[in-house]
Amino acid sequence: ASPDGLLTTRSFESCSFEAVAGFWIGRFYLGLKMVLLHVKRGDESQFLLETTGSTSIEDLTLAVTRIYNGRLKVQRVCAEMEMLAEHGILLPPNMQGLTDEQIEELKLKDEWAEKCIPSGGSVFKKDETGRRNGHAPNEKMKQVLKATIDEAKALISKKQVQANVCVNMDMVKDALDQLHGAVMIVYPMGLPPYDPIRMEFEDKECLSGTHVIIYLGCSSLFWIERLGG
């Protein structure tokens, strides 16, 4: 992959290019101390990051990896919260994918259904995938979740690059805090311990074999430098 596209929207006196953990990074020198990094995955912009010119390669790799993985975490939570808004809490693992007849035949019971009732009551909307119990939040609470999802997505969106807005871990944390707050408004008693949303908030998510994060130990960095306008 070529880094040439990194200069399409900016022109600075000097710049250098790096590949960090599979990302192209355009390093634009804003002055003697501050540096603006444009992080791409392949040809696709991911985010802008502001740092100091003295930042070590190791610290830069760590920062890029953490922000990238943090953005993925926000996206995963948003995806599950969208399903939560539509179909309610996740069924127990031993009930997922079963038909109503199978559940009745096996005499299985969702013990968390009576504990995790959304504020204002629920509206039944069957989950055809068989993952969630179908007792969705009412329209008002549904909109609380959806509005917060939109706000969190906007905070860490790739569109922030076009708006020249840098992303950092504080913004990632803010997005997660907003999402957690919305869930607690709609489900003040919390979610079942096996629900992926709760597991994400508690940093207990299981992602083995999914290839959805970048591992710091697998990161590598290569230098390609170009000087001049």
C-alpha positions as YAML, in Angstrom:
chain: A
units: angstrom
residues:
- id: 1
  name: ALA
  ca: [0.00, 0.00, 0.00]
- id: 2
  name: SER
  ca: [1.21, 3.49, -0.80]
- id: 3
  name: PRO
  ca: [0.97, 6.38, 1.69]
- id: 4
  name: ASP
  ca: [0.83, 9.05, -1.01]
- id: 5
  name: GLY
  ca: [-2.87, 9.73, -0.46]
- id: 6
  name: LEU
  ca: [-2.18, 11.08, 3.00]
- id: 7
  name: LEU
  ca: [-1.24, 14.48, 1.58]
- id: 8
  name: THR
  ca: [-4.42, 15.04, -0.41]
- id: 9
  name: THR
  ca: [-5.99, 17.42, 2.12]
- id: 10
  name: ARG
  ca: [-2.92, 18.89, 3.84]
- id: 11
  name: SER
  ca: [0.33, 20.48, 2.77]
- id: 12
  name: PHE
  ca: [3.11, 21.02, 5.31]
- id: 13
  name: GLU
  ca: [6.75, 21.92, 5.15]
- id: 14
  name: SER
  ca: [7.83, 18.39, 6.07]
- id: 15
  name: CYS
  ca: [6.27, 15.06, 6.79]
- id: 16
  name: SER
  ca: [7.10, 11.38, 7.24]
- id: 17
  name: PHE
  ca: [5.12, 8.20, 6.81]
- id: 18
  name: GLU
  ca: [5.00, 5.11, 8.97]
- id: 19
  name: ALA
  ca: [3.15, 1.80, 9.05]
- id: 20
  name: VAL
  ca: [2.04, 0.92, 12.57]
- id: 21
  name: ALA
  ca: [0.22, -2.35, 13.29]
- id: 22
  name: GLY
  ca: [-1.08, -2.44, 9.74]
- id: 23
  name: PHE
  ca: [-1.96, 1.28, 9.62]
- id: 24
  name: TRP
  ca: [-0.48, 3.98, 7.42]
- id: 25
  name: ILE
  ca: [0.30, 7.06, 9.49]
- id: 26
  name: GLY
  ca: [1.01, 10.48, 8.01]
- id: 27
  name: ARG
  ca: [3.05, 12.54, 10.42]
- id: 28
  name: PHE
  ca: [2.59, 16.27, 9.83]
- id: 29
  name: TYR
  ca: [4.85, 18.63, 11.72]
- id: 30
  name: LEU
  ca: [2.80, 21.49, 13.16]
- id: 31
  name: GLY
  ca: [5.72, 23.08, 14.98]
- id: 32
  name: LEU
  ca: [8.74, 22.20, 17.08]
- id: 33
  name: LYS
  ca: [6.67, 20.29, 19.64]
- id: 34
  name: MET
  ca: [3.33, 19.10, 18.27]
- id: 35
  name: VAL
  ca: [2.65, 16.55, 15.54]
- id: 36
  name: LEU
  ca: [-0.63, 15.64, 13.83]
- id: 37
  name: LEU
  ca: [-0.97, 11.98, 12.86]
- id: 38
  name: HIS
  ca: [-3.39, 10.83, 10.16]
- id: 39
  name: VAL
  ca: [-4.02, 7.12, 10.75]
- id: 40
  name: LYS
  ca: [-5.27, 4.94, 7.89]
- id: 41
  name: ARG
  ca: [-6.03, 1.25, 7.48]
- id: 42
  name: GLY
  ca: [-5.19, 0.46, 3.88]
- id: 43
  name: ASP
  ca: [-6.59, 3.43, 1.94]
- id: 44
  name: GLU
  ca: [-9.31, 4.17, 4.50]
- id: 45
  name: SER
  ca: [-8.92, 6.99, 7.03]
- id: 46
  name: GLN
  ca: [-9.42, 5.96, 10.65]
- id: 47
  name: PHE
  ca: [-8.70, 8.96, 12.86]
- id: 48
  name: LEU
  ca: [-6.43, 11.94, 13.56]
- id: 49
  name: LEU
  ca: [-4.16, 11.89, 16.59]
- id: 50
  name: GLU
  ca: [-2.21, 14.80, 18.03]
- id: 51
  name: THR
  ca: [1.01, 14.02, 19.87]
- id: 52
  name: THR
  ca: [4.46, 15.45, 20.49]
- id: 53
  name: GLY
  ca: [7.38, 15.27, 18.13]
- id: 54
  name: SER
  ca: [9.42, 13.51, 20.81]
- id: 55
  name: THR
  ca: [6.97, 10.60, 21.16]
- id: 56
  name: SER
  ca: [8.81, 7.28, 20.93]
- id: 57
  name: ILE
  ca: [7.88, 4.60, 18.41]
- id: 58
  name: GLU
  ca: [6.79, 2.32, 21.26]
- id: 59
  name: ASP
  ca: [4.49, 4.96, 22.80]
- id: 60
  name: LEU
  ca: [3.09, 5.86, 19.38]
- id: 61
  name: THR
  ca: [2.32, 2.21, 18.63]
- id: 62
  name: LEU
  ca: [0.61, 1.86, 22.01]
- id: 63
  name: ALA
  ca: [-1.48, 5.01, 21.52]
- id: 64
  name: VAL
  ca: [-2.61, 4.08, 18.00]
- id: 65
  name: THR
  ca: [-3.44, 0.51, 19.06]
- id: 66
  name: ARG
  ca: [-5.42, 1.59, 22.12]
- id: 67
  name: ILE
  ca: [-7.49, 4.15, 20.23]
- id: 68
  name: TYR
  ca: [-8.16, 1.78, 17.34]
- id: 69
  name: ASN
  ca: [-9.24, -1.02, 19.68]
- id: 70
  name: GLY
  ca: [-11.25, 1.44, 21.78]
- id: 71
  name: ARG
  ca: [-13.16, 2.57, 18.70]
- id: 72
  name: LEU
  ca: [-13.91, -1.06, 17.85]
- id: 73
  name: LYS
  ca: [-15.20, -1.57, 21.40]
- id: 74
  name: VAL
  ca: [-17.58, 1.39, 21.04]
- id: 75
  name: GLN
  ca: [-18.80, 0.00, 17.72]
- id: 76
  name: ARG
  ca: [-19.42, -3.45, 19.23]
- id: 77
  name: VAL
  ca: [-21.38, -1.97, 22.14]
- id: 78
  name: CYS
  ca: [-23.43, 0.19, 19.77]
- id: 79
  name: ALA
  ca: [-24.29, -2.81, 17.60]
- id: 80
  name: GLU
  ca: [-25.50, -4.82, 20.60]
- id: 81
  name: MET
  ca: [-27.38, -1.85, 22.04]
- id: 82
  name: GLU
  ca: [-29.25, -1.46, 18.78]
- id: 83
  name: MET
  ca: [-30.44, -5.04, 19.19]
- id: 84
  name: LEU
  ca: [-31.20, -4.39, 22.87]
- id: 85
  name: ALA
  ca: [-33.43, -1.47, 21.85]
- id: 86
  name: GLU
  ca: [-35.25, -3.63, 19.32]
- id: 87
  name: HIS
  ca: [-35.56, -6.99, 21.10]
- id: 88
  name: GLY
  ca: [-34.65, -6.66, 24.78]
- id: 89
  name: ILE
  ca: [-32.03, -8.53, 26.80]
- id: 90
  name: LEU
  ca: [-30.01, -11.51, 25.65]
- id: 91
  name: LEU
  ca: [-31.42, -14.95, 26.37]
- id: 92
  name: PRO
  ca: [-29.38, -17.34, 28.55]
- id: 93
  name: PRO
  ca: [-26.79, -19.20, 26.44]
- id: 94
  name: ASN
  ca: [-28.68, -22.51, 26.78]
- id: 95
  name: MET
  ca: [-31.84, -20.95, 25.31]
- id: 96
  name: GLN
  ca: [-30.40, -19.04, 22.38]
- id: 97
  name: GLY
  ca: [-31.42, -20.30, 18.96]
- id: 98
  name: LEU
  ca: [-34.14, -22.59, 20.29]
- id: 99
  name: THR
  ca: [-37.78, -22.45, 19.23]
- id: 100
  name: ASP
  ca: [-40.53, -21.79, 21.77]
- id: 101
  name: GLU
  ca: [-41.51, -25.45, 21.49]
- id: 102
  name: GLN
  ca: [-37.98, -26.62, 22.22]
- id: 103
  name: ILE
  ca: [-37.70, -24.32, 25.22]
- id: 104
  name: GLU
  ca: [-40.99, -25.65, 26.57]
- id: 105
  name: GLU
  ca: [-40.01, -29.26, 25.90]
- id: 106
  name: LEU
  ca: [-36.68, -28.83, 27.68]
- id: 107
  name: LYS
  ca: [-38.41, -26.91, 30.52]
- id: 108
  name: LEU
  ca: [-35.94, -24.04, 30.29]
- id: 109
  name: LYS
  ca: [-36.60, -20.72, 31.99]
- id: 110
  name: ASP
  ca: [-35.10, -17.28, 31.55]
- id: 111
  name: GLU
  ca: [-34.56, -16.32, 35.19]
- id: 112
  name: TRP
  ca: [-33.22, -12.89, 34.24]
- id: 113
  name: ALA
  ca: [-36.34, -11.86, 32.31]
- id: 114
  name: GLU
  ca: [-38.17, -10.94, 35.54]
- id: 115
  name: LYS
  ca: [-35.13, -9.13, 36.96]
- id: 116
  name: CYS
  ca: [-34.24, -7.07, 33.89]
- id: 117
  name: ILE
  ca: [-37.43, -5.26, 32.97]
- id: 118
  name: PRO
  ca: [-36.90, -1.98, 31.08]
- id: 119
  name: SER
  ca: [-38.04, 1.27, 32.68]
- id: 120
  name: GLY
  ca: [-41.67, 2.00, 31.83]
- id: 121
  name: GLY
  ca: [-42.38, -1.59, 30.90]
- id: 122
  name: SER
  ca: [-41.70, -3.61, 27.78]
- id: 123
  name: VAL
  ca: [-43.17, -4.08, 24.31]
- id: 124
  name: PHE
  ca: [-42.91, -7.54, 22.80]
- id: 125
  name: LYS
  ca: [-41.00, -7.75, 19.53]
- id: 126
  name: LYS
  ca: [-39.77, -11.24, 18.70]
- id: 127
  name: ASP
  ca: [-36.12, -11.69, 17.81]
- id: 128
  name: GLU
  ca: [-36.14, -13.95, 14.76]
- id: 129
  name: THR
  ca: [-32.48, -14.83, 15.35]
- id: 130
  name: GLY
  ca: [-33.36, -16.34, 18.72]
- id: 131
  name: ARG
  ca: [-30.70, -14.39, 20.65]
- id: 132
  name: ARG
  ca: [-32.85, -11.96, 22.64]
- id: 133
  name: ASN
  ca: [-36.03, -12.47, 24.68]
- id: 134
  name: GLY
  ca: [-38.24, -10.08, 22.67]
- id: 135
  name: HIS
  ca: [-39.26, -7.88, 25.63]
- id: 136
  name: ALA
  ca: [-38.03, -4.60, 24.17]
- id: 137
  name: PRO
  ca: [-38.08, -1.17, 25.86]
- id: 138
  name: ASN
  ca: [-41.04, 1.10, 25.13]
- id: 139
  name: GLU
  ca: [-40.67, 3.77, 22.44]
- id: 140
  name: LYS
  ca: [-39.47, 6.49, 24.83]
- id: 141
  name: MET
  ca: [-36.71, 4.31, 26.32]
- id: 142
  name: LYS
  ca: [-35.86, 2.96, 22.89]
- id: 143
  name: GLN
  ca: [-35.16, 6.51, 21.72]
- id: 144
  name: VAL
  ca: [-32.91, 7.11, 24.75]
- id: 145
  name: LEU
  ca: [-30.76, 4.19, 23.63]
- id: 146
  name: LYS
  ca: [-30.77, 5.10, 19.95]
- id: 147
  name: ALA
  ca: [-29.96, 8.79, 20.53]
- id: 148
  name: THR
  ca: [-27.02, 7.86, 22.74]
- id: 149
  name: ILE
  ca: [-25.79, 5.31, 20.20]
- id: 150
  name: ASP
  ca: [-25.78, 8.03, 17.51]
- id: 151
  name: GLU
  ca: [-23.84, 10.41, 19.79]
- id: 152
  name: ALA
  ca: [-21.26, 7.77, 20.70]
- id: 153
  name: LYS
  ca: [-20.74, 6.78, 17.07]
- id: 154
  name: ALA
  ca: [-20.25, 10.42, 16.09]
- id: 155
  name: LEU
  ca: [-17.54, 10.89, 18.74]
- id: 156
  name: ILE
  ca: [-15.29, 8.19, 17.29]
- id: 157
  name: SER
  ca: [-16.47, 8.35, 13.67]
- id: 158
  name: LYS
  ca: [-14.07, 8.30, 10.73]
- id: 159
  name: LYS
  ca: [-15.83, 11.48, 9.65]
- id: 160
  name: GLN
  ca: [-13.90, 13.27, 12.39]
- id: 161
  name: VAL
  ca: [-10.94, 13.18, 9.98]
- id: 162
  name: GLN
  ca: [-12.87, 15.30, 7.47]
- id: 163
  name: ALA
  ca: [-13.81, 17.69, 10.27]
- id: 164
  name: ASN
  ca: [-10.14, 17.93, 11.36]
- id: 165
  name: VAL
  ca: [-11.07, 16.67, 14.84]
- id: 166
  name: CYS
  ca: [-8.48, 14.56, 16.65]
- id: 167
  name: VAL
  ca: [-9.58, 11.45, 18.54]
- id: 168
  name: ASN
  ca: [-8.04, 10.36, 21.83]
- id: 169
  name: MET
  ca: [-8.70, 7.83, 24.57]
- id: 170
  name: ASP
  ca: [-10.65, 10.40, 26.61]
- id: 171
  name: MET
  ca: [-13.16, 10.60, 23.75]
- id: 172
  name: VAL
  ca: [-13.36, 6.82, 23.53]
- id: 173
  name: LYS
  ca: [-13.97, 6.64, 27.29]
- id: 174
  name: ASP
  ca: [-16.58, 9.41, 27.04]
- id: 175
  name: ALA
  ca: [-18.43, 7.46, 24.35]
- id: 176
  name: LEU
  ca: [-18.43, 4.30, 26.48]
- id: 177
  name: ASP
  ca: [-19.56, 6.25, 29.57]
- id: 178
  name: GLN
  ca: [-22.47, 7.73, 27.61]
- id: 179
  name: LEU
  ca: [-23.52, 4.29, 26.39]
- id: 180
  name: HIS
  ca: [-23.26, 2.83, 29.89]
- id: 181
  name: GLY
  ca: [-25.33, 5.69, 31.29]
- id: 182
  name: ALA
  ca: [-28.09, 5.16, 28.73]
- id: 183
  name: VAL
  ca: [-28.25, 1.43, 29.52]
- id: 184
  name: MET
  ca: [-28.56, 2.20, 33.23]
- id: 185
  name: ILE
  ca: [-31.41, 4.63, 32.53]
- id: 186
  name: VAL
  ca: [-33.35, 2.02, 30.58]
- id: 187
  name: TYR
  ca: [-32.26, -0.96, 32.69]
- id: 188
  name: PRO
  ca: [-31.53, 0.44, 36.19]
- id: 189
  name: MET
  ca: [-31.24, -3.10, 37.56]
- id: 190
  name: GLY
  ca: [-28.51, -3.86, 35.05]
- id: 191
  name: LEU
  ca: [-28.19, -6.55, 32.41]
- id: 192
  name: PRO
  ca: [-27.58, -10.30, 32.77]
- id: 193
  name: PRO
  ca: [-23.92, -11.20, 33.44]
- id: 194
  name: TYR
  ca: [-23.69, -13.05, 30.09]
- id: 195
  name: ASP
  ca: [-24.99, -10.09, 28.06]
- id: 196
  name: PRO
  ca: [-22.19, -8.88, 25.73]
- id: 197
  name: ILE
  ca: [-23.00, -5.24, 26.53]
- id: 198
  name: ARG
  ca: [-22.39, -5.76, 30.24]
- id: 199
  name: MET
  ca: [-19.32, -7.86, 29.50]
- id: 200
  name: GLU
  ca: [-17.90, -5.04, 27.35]
- id: 201
  name: PHE
  ca: [-18.48, -2.48, 30.11]
- id: 202
  name: GLU
  ca: [-16.77, -4.78, 32.61]
- id: 203
  name: ASP
  ca: [-13.90, -5.54, 30.19]
- id: 204
  name: LYS
  ca: [-14.81, -9.22, 30.25]
- id: 205
  name: GLU
  ca: [-15.67, -9.56, 26.56]
- id: 206
  name: CYS
  ca: [-14.52, -12.73, 24.80]
- id: 207
  name: LEU
  ca: [-12.97, -11.89, 21.43]
- id: 208
  name: SER
  ca: [-10.67, -14.86, 20.91]
- id: 209
  name: GLY
  ca: [-10.54, -15.98, 17.29]
- id: 210
  name: THR
  ca: [-12.54, -13.02, 16.01]
- id: 211
  name: HIS
  ca: [-9.64, -10.91, 14.61]
- id: 212
  name: VAL
  ca: [-11.51, -7.75, 15.58]
- id: 213
  name: ILE
  ca: [-8.73, -6.15, 17.60]
- id: 214
  name: ILE
  ca: [-5.08, -5.33, 17.01]
- id: 215
  name: TYR
  ca: [-2.72, -6.95, 19.51]
- id: 216
  name: LEU
  ca: [0.13, -4.78, 20.67]
- id: 217
  name: GLY
  ca: [2.54, -7.71, 20.68]
- id: 218
  name: CYS
  ca: [1.82, -8.27, 16.98]
- id: 219
  name: SER
  ca: [2.37, -4.64, 16.03]
- id: 220
  name: SER
  ca: [5.24, -3.62, 13.82]
- id: 221
  name: LEU
  ca: [6.45, -0.29, 12.50]
- id: 222
  name: PHE
  ca: [8.23, 0.57, 9.25]
- id: 223
  name: TRP
  ca: [9.58, 3.97, 8.26]
- id: 224
  name: ILE
  ca: [9.12, 5.66, 4.89]
- id: 225
  name: GLU
  ca: [10.21, 9.27, 4.94]
- id: 226
  name: ARG
  ca: [9.57, 12.11, 2.53]
- id: 227
  name: LEU
  ca: [10.70, 15.69, 3.06]
- id: 228
  name: GLY
  ca: [9.52, 18.74, 1.21]
- id: 229
  name: GLY
  ca: [6.11, 20.18, 0.29]
...
